[in-house]
Amino acid sequence: MSSRVSRLLAGLAPSATLAVDAKAKALKAAGEPVIGFGAGEPDFPTPQAIVDAAIKACSDPSNHKYTPIAGLQDLREAIVYKTKRDTGLDIKASQVLVTNGGKHAVATTFMTLVNPGDEVLIPAPYWTTYPEAVYLAGGIPVPVLTSEANGFRVTVDELEKARTKKTKLLVFVSPSNPTGAVVTPEEIAKIGRWAAEHDIMVMLDEIYEHLVYGDAKNVSMAVVAPELEDRWVIVNGVAKTYAMTGWRIGWMIGSQEVMNAAINYQSQTTSNISNISQRAAVAALTGDLSAVAEMRTSFDRRRLMMVEKLNAIDGVSCALPEGAFYCYPNFTGLLGRSLGGKVSNTTSELAGSLLETIKIAAVPGEAFGTPGFMRFSYALGDKDIAEGLDRLADLVTKG
Ligand SMILES: Cc1ncc(COP(=O)(O)O)c(C=O)c1O
């Protein structure tokens, strides 16, 4: 009997990051002392003022209805305000589409821009969703390997080597998931000019914009490379900045022509996003940034602790991430070695073995297009980070 499942979906890889997180949570629920470094979400609760706005919205019958397809006007205007405040970019509310989280904005962007056979440049290590979402839109994901020595910051030279006549779009994310790399404003401007010169569009994933540490500075390519004109699309959301992963609010911003098409697509797919969550997002975006400042202080402290502990382990080396909440250490020195009586030859095997033997969950580099590395999130409590990495250090010391 032929498969009931379409060829398109039969060819789609599951999200490795969500799979690791789900496995760790299930083991924990079953009473196992698992420490999950797989999570891509802040461990803090959503700030109370935002929760209160949602509670109030629930009691108002006008919020029990559909919203406009592109989102509540109040929220679109709040996104205009927030975009100007945080990046300096002037946009109109009509250029904003509210989506079901940043991931939905990413998928909608590819659906809107990509024709069958178009090539999409994706700097690697990449967020695991990008290539799969390009594939769903009929495009060809083209990984562009960045250099560990350059802190995984993509360069114009690397992009130029991967460019062909079919290159339609570049995916650009800074700060990056999984590496935490932050590209300098000068290099961002250069990349933007290169894209404009070759008439390549750029999807700017700005979801981690507020999570930068030390001297690192975050800028929007749409601002520092005005040559791009209407060739950029911004995707963003409230998940990481306001600890709102479960509320599912993201957005997409682009030229009016692109956004009209994206809004039309939404009209035939989700209709609109939860009214209550949109009200909560209005409160988040029009409120101050004190909660994210507090979270940033905690993440910064944890990042330093994590890098120090990882680098103290024989066979592990880790560059200091400048943004987001991930470390991306090189684990090749642990491959082929006996650890707790088990030998792993790939980081994928090693991730499975670490979960089994010392009950720590991290996402192997295979999920991000670069085997040999492992992504450790530091969006978990300080004590858990210390305990989890002590378990790893002990395992390696004992062999
Ligand atoms: C790089 C990047 N972009 C977008 C998202 C989407 O976030 P959400 O769909 O939770 O808003 C994530 C979440 O992990 C991410 O890491």
The ligand as a Gaussian input file, in Angstrom:
#p B3LYP/6-31G(d) Opt

LIG

0 1
 C       16.821000      31.771000      15.899000
 C       15.399000      31.620000      16.298000
 N       14.452000      32.226000      15.575000
 C       13.158000      32.128000      15.875000
 C       12.737000      31.395000      16.971000
 C       11.260000      31.312000      17.194000
 O       10.798000      31.513000      18.438000
 P        9.255000      31.435000      18.769000
 O        8.564000      30.670000      17.683000
 O        9.154000      30.745000      20.081000
 O        8.753000      32.858000      18.824000
 C       13.680000      30.716000      17.751000
 C       13.272000      29.852000      18.878000
 O       13.971000      29.001000      19.347000
 C       15.042000      30.853000      17.418000
 O       15.995000      30.267000      18.145000

